[in-house]
Amino acid sequence: MSELVLAHGEALSNLPLFVAQACGYFREQGLTVRVPELSGTASTIALLRSGAAQIGTTGFTQPLSDFSAADPLRIIAGSGVGGMAVMIHPDSVAAAPSALRFGTFFEDPMEVLLHDTITHYRGAWQHSDIRYFDTLHQAITAMQRREIDACTFIEPVISQLEMLGFQKMCDAAEVWGTGYPDTVLVTRQSFLHQYPDVVDAVIKALLQAETTIKADPQGALASVTRFYPGVPPATMMQGLARQPPQIDIRPLAGAIISRFQALAAMGRLAPPDNPYSVLDFSRLSALLAQTEYTH
C-alpha cells in the first residue's frame, strides 16, 4: 500500500491522529499517510463513503448510520471522548425550549445530541425549528448574529463561545451520561480483514500519540495548531481538559449502541438485530494485551 488517506474531523477529539502525523508516529510504523484538509463536517463522511479514505476518525454515529451498507464501517478504537454540548445565546436562556431556533450538523453526533436534548426538554424533534450548517464557522457566525438561539458544538469551540458569554443549554453528559465518545477510529469491514497489519499500525501510532498528549499537552497542541487556526493556547488547553484523548473505548460500548435508538426515532434507520456488530475491538484488544501497550 503506497499511501494511506486518513479521514478526520474538526474537533479536539481528532487530536491523536494529528499528533501522530506531526510527531512521525505513522512513519515509525512503516506507513505513508496523508491527512487532508477538510472543508466542513460533511467532508469526513464523504471521504469514507467514497472510499477515498480507507481508515480514519469520524463522529461515532456515522458507522451506526451506515450500518446496513454493503461494506459497513466498523468502530475499531477510540480517539477522543466528551466535550459536546448545546450552546445557547445569553439573551435566549429564559426562552421556552419550544420557542428556540436550533442549529446543528447533518449526520453528525452533534445532530443526535440535539435530538436527545430536545427530547430531554420534552420537545418534539419533528416540530422544532432546526437549521443545518456545513462548517463550524458558519454556525458560530449564526450564533453571534442571533440568527439561531442555540446550537450543538464540540471543543475547542465550546470553550471559545463561553469566553464570549455564551452558555451551555445542555451538556451531552446530562443526556448520555459522563462516559461517551465523540470521534472514533473506523475502517471498512473489508479493509479490516484484508489489511490487519495496517490497522494495527494505525492503532499503535494513536496509542503513542495519546501517551505524548498526556505527557506534554502543551507541546502536543503546539505541534498541530494549523488544524485549529485562531484558537488561543489557553482555550485549547481548556478544551483538551474537557475532550481528552482515549483510544481504548471498550468500556463505552453501551453509550455508542444506545444511540441507535435516537437514530431510529429520527427516522434514519431501523434498529438492527445485532447492533454490537458495529464494534470490532479485536485488533485493539490484542494490542493492549501486549505489555508494551498496557497502561
Secondary structure, 3 states (H helix, E strand, C coil): CCCEEEECCCCHHHHHHHHHHHCCHHHHCCCCEECCCCCCHHHHHHHHHHCCCCEEEEECCHHHHCCCCCCCEEEEEEEEECCEEEEECHHHCCCCHHHCEEEECCCCHHHHHHHHHHHHCCCCHHHCEEEECCCHHHHHHHHHCCCCCEEEEECCHHHHHHHCCCEEEEEHHHHHCCCCEEEEEEEEHHHHHHCHHHHHHHHHHHHHHHHHHHHCHHHHHHCCHHHCCCCCHHHHHHHHHHCCECCCCHHHHHHHHCHHHHHHHCCCCCCCCCHHHHECCHHHHHHHHCHHHCC
